[in-house]
């Protein structure tokens, strides 16, 4: 894994070098995945912007998270554009109604994929917020430089959007799963960082660090369901509005010279 070591974030890596079906690898310096970016240092900003060439932040956090956390250091950099694509339904403030909605979501997760409710949860992003998932992928595809995709831990929401983008670009499924699982290498550092931030403390401390560790079976099942239900990530994106041109642009960005023609799935 091409880890990017920063002072203020711990789950950051470049998704270049991943094997493509039919040969070749993904381009480096085009798609970066990350955890919370609120604590980036000036040195981190220099590395991401000046050295790696980040021009777009693809933020998957909720509006409540953005409000609670406030501006992030990259927001102050004029050449970096911030895009916001929450992939969970916006529930507002913590009320009994919201608690009931969260409980109902848990039941829907189980019903979507009883063998693994976490896989069902990931499928829920596609079912409940398809426009935002597509717009997040479009932000990746249209970034002039590198796009950095993040949520809080850089595991679930980021994992799904990245998996959809990589799958549509033709990355081998085993490589997508391996990338997803790699977050587990930094799970203790992730938990330590988020437990210090008030909006995440309760959720983080509800489980042990190892219970936050991503499981290969979860992403394997998610990709299999994408194939079975939608003909794969590319099929899902086309069906939900990305368009042939958008898919072609994503492939050019992530595959470089190995991009397939428009309309190829």
N, C-alpha and C positions, 0 to 999 in steps of 0.2 A: 504494500500500500504506500502511496506517495503522500505521507503525512507532511503537513505544513505546521511547523512548531511556532506557536505564538505565545506572547506573554498573557494575553487576555482571553484566549479561547483554547479549548483542549481537544476538540473533536473536529479537526479541520484537515481535509485532504483534497488533492487534485485528482480528478477522475479520468485523467489521461492514462494511456497505456493499458486499458482494459481490452481483452480480446474480442474481436468482431466475428460474427458468423461469416464463414467464407474467407477468413484471413484478414490480417491487419489489426490495428489497435486504435482506440480512440485518441483524439488529439489532446495534447497537454495544454494547460493554460486557457481552457475554454469553459470548464465547468468545475466549480469548487463546491464542496458541501461543508457545512459548519454547524456548530452549536451557537448558543447565545453570543451576540457580538457587542454586548453592552460595555465590556471591560477592556476593549482593545486599547493598546498603548500607542503612542506616536510611532514607535518602531514597528508595531504591527501594521499600522496604516501605511507606512512607507513600503513594507514588504508586499502587502496586498495590492496597493494601487500602483506604486512605481515599479516594482519588480515583477509581479505576476500580471498586472494589467487589469484588475477588477474595475468594471465600469457600471455594473448593475448589481444591486442587492435584491434578491428574491426572498421576501420575508413572509413566512407562512404562519406567523403567530396571530393570535386573535387580536381584535381591537382592544379588548380589556388588557391584554398583555402589553400592547404598545403604550397604552395610557399609563399603566402602572410603572413601566420601566423607563419611560421618557425617551428623549433623543439619544441615539447611539453615536459613537464617534464618527462612523462613516457618513452619517447624515450631514456632517459639516463640510464634507469634501465636495466641492462644486462639480467635479467631473464624474462623480458617482451618482447614479440615479437609483432611488429607492422605490421599489414596487411592493405592494402589499396584497397578498392573495391568501386569506385565511381559509384553510381546508376543513375546518370544523364549523358547524352552524353557530352563529353568534348568539349567545344566550344572555348577554347583559350581565347585570350584577348578581351576586349570590343571594338568591331568594329561595323559598320553598318550591316555587314553580320551576326554577332552574334545577334544583335538586331532583325533582320529579323527572325533568327532561333528561338529565344525566342517567338516571336509573333506567328510563325507557330506552335510551341509546344503548345501554349495556345489554338489554334484552334483544334489541335489534342486531347487535353485533353477534350474539349467539345464534340468532335465527339465520343470519346470512351465511355463516360457516360454523356449524355446531362443533366440528372437530377441533377448531382453534379459534376462540372468540377474538383473539388479537388479529388474525387474518380477516375475520368479519369486520373488525373495527377499521382496518385499512380499506376494505371494500366499501365501507361507509363513506370514506372521503370521496370516492368516485360517485356514489349514489346521491349523496346529500349536497355536495359542493362541486359538481362537475365543471361549472364555468370557471371557478377559481383554480382548479387543477389545470385546466386547459390554458388559462391565462398565465399561470406560473410557468408552464412549459413554453408558451409563446415568449415570455420575457427572457427565458434562457436562449431561445432560438434567435432572437433579435438583438441580443446584447452585442455592442460594438467590440467589446473586449471580453474578459472573463466574467461570467455570472457566478455569484456566490449565493447559494441557496441555504437558508437556515431556518430553524425554529428555536426551541429552547434547548433541548438536549442534542438536536441534530440526529435523532434516531427514528422516530415514527413518522411525523409529517414530512420531514426532509427525506427520510428513507423511501417513502412512497413516491413522492414527486420525482426524485432522482431515479428510482427504479422505472417509472413510466417513461421518462426521457431516455434513459439508457436502453430500455427495451425497444422503444420506437426507433432508436438509432441502429439497432441490430447487435447490441452487445450480447455475448453468450450468457444465458440465464445463470449458469454456475458462477460467473464472474460478478453478476449483480448480487447474488446471494452472498458471495464472499465479501463484497464491499459492505453490504448491510451488516453482516456479522462483525466486521472489523471494529465497529463502534464499541463492541464489548471490551476491546483492548484498553479503552479509556473510561470505562464505566465508573470506576471509583473517583476519578478526577471530575467527571461530569456531575456526579451526585454531590460531591463536595462543593463545587461551584454553585450549583442551583440551590442547594440547601441554605446558602447564605443570602439568597434573594427572596424577600418576603412573599412574593406572589407564588413562588414555587415550593416553599418550605413544607407546607402541609402535605402536598402530594408526594414529594420526594421522600419524606420521612415515614410515609404510610407503608413503604416497602423497604426491604433490605437492598443494598446495592446490587447484589446478584439477581434480585427479582426484576431489576431494570435492564438486565442484559438481553440483547436481541437474540432470538433463536432462529437458526437456519430454516427450520421447518415452517416458520411463519411466513417468511418471504418466498420460500419455494412454493407454498400453497397459494399465496397471492398471485404469483406469476402464472401458475397453472390455471387458476380461476380466470385470470385475464385472457388466457388463450382459449379456454373452454367457452367463456361467455361472450367474448368480444373479438376473437381472432387475434389476440395479442394487444400490446400497448398501442401500436400504430393504428390498429382497427378501432380501438376505443377512442383515441384522439380524433381520428377522422370523423367518427360518428357523432362526436360532441363538439365539432366546430373548428378544429385546428385547420382543416383544409389541406389539400394536396400540396399547395405552395408552402404552407407552414411546416408540414412534415419534411418536405425537401430542404427547407432552410435549416431545420433542426439537424438533419442528417449532414448537411454540408458543414455546419458548425462543429458537430461532435465527431464526425468521421473524416473531415477534410477531403482529400482527393478520392476517398473511397465511398463518397456519398452516392446513394442510388438515385435514379431519375424520379421526378415527381410522379406520384401515383403508385409507386411500388410499395407494397406492404411487407 
